[in-house]
Amino acid sequence: MSTTLTIRNMDESVKQMLRVQAATHGRAMEAEARDILTRAVMKTDAGTPPLSKMGKGKQKSACGAVRGIWKGRLSTDEVMSLTRGE
């Protein structure tokens, strides 16, 4: 499964720190960002299991809200438009 994520408006100093951290670990910035994001979402918060341990269908997000699986129903852009109230 391949996904593309674009991060806009990132502070230049954060980008530079990511570049240095990636070089320190001997990998590309993309690989470093992927590792950081993976570790961040896999952490447990106050007894809430990570998403990977919660099973299929409806899942709780890190903030506790229940979200449905929209795959095959709406595009990500459509879901984001609904979320924003557009």
C-alpha positions in Angstrom: 0.0 0.0 0.0 1.5 3.3 -1.1 0.3 6.7 0.3 1.6 10.1 -0.5 1.5 12.8 2.2 2.3 16.4 1.5 3.2 18.7 4.4 2.7 22.3 3.7 3.9 25.4 5.6 6.5 23.6 7.6 8.8 26.0 9.4 12.2 26.0 7.7 14.0 25.4 11.0 11.9 22.2 11.5 12.8 21.1 8.0 16.5 21.7 8.7 16.3 19.7 12.0 14.6 16.8 10.2 17.3 16.9 7.6 20.1 16.7 10.3 18.2 14.0 12.2 17.8 11.9 9.1 21.5 12.3 8.2 22.4 11.3 11.7 20.4 8.1 11.3 21.8 7.5 7.8 18.5 7.8 5.9 16.5 10.1 3.7 14.2 12.8 5.2 11.2 10.9 3.9 12.3 7.7 5.7 13.0 9.7 8.9 9.5 11.4 8.7 7.9 8.1 8.1 9.6 6.6 11.2 8.7 9.6 13.4 5.0 9.5 12.3 4.8 5.7 12.8 6.3 5.9 16.3 4.0 8.8 17.2 0.8 7.1 16.3 1.7 3.7 17.7 2.2 5.2 21.2 -0.5 4.5 23.7 -2.2 7.4 25.6 -3.6 6.9 29.1 -4.7 3.3 28.5 -5.9 3.8 24.9 -4.6 1.1 22.7 -2.8 2.1 19.5 -5.0 1.9 16.4 -3.2 -1.2 15.2 -4.6 -3.1 18.2 -8.2 -2.0 17.9 -9.4 -4.2 15.1 -11.3 -3.4 11.9 -14.3 -1.1 11.2 -14.8 1.8 13.5 -11.7 2.8 15.3 -10.9 5.4 18.0 -8.5 8.1 17.1 -5.9 9.4 19.5 -8.3 12.2 20.5 -11.0 9.6 21.4 -13.4 10.4 18.6 -14.9 7.4 16.7 -14.2 7.5 13.0 -15.5 5.2 10.2 -13.5 3.5 7.5 -14.4 5.5 4.3 -12.3 3.4 1.9 -14.2 2.8 -1.3 -16.9 5.3 -0.4 -15.3 8.8 -0.4 -12.0 10.1 -1.4 -9.7 11.6 1.2 -10.4 15.0 -0.3 -14.1 14.5 0.1 -13.7 13.4 3.7 -11.5 16.4 4.5 -14.1 18.8 2.9 -16.8 17.3 5.1 -14.6 17.6 8.2 -13.9 21.2 7.4 -17.6 21.9 6.8 -17.1 22.9 3.2 
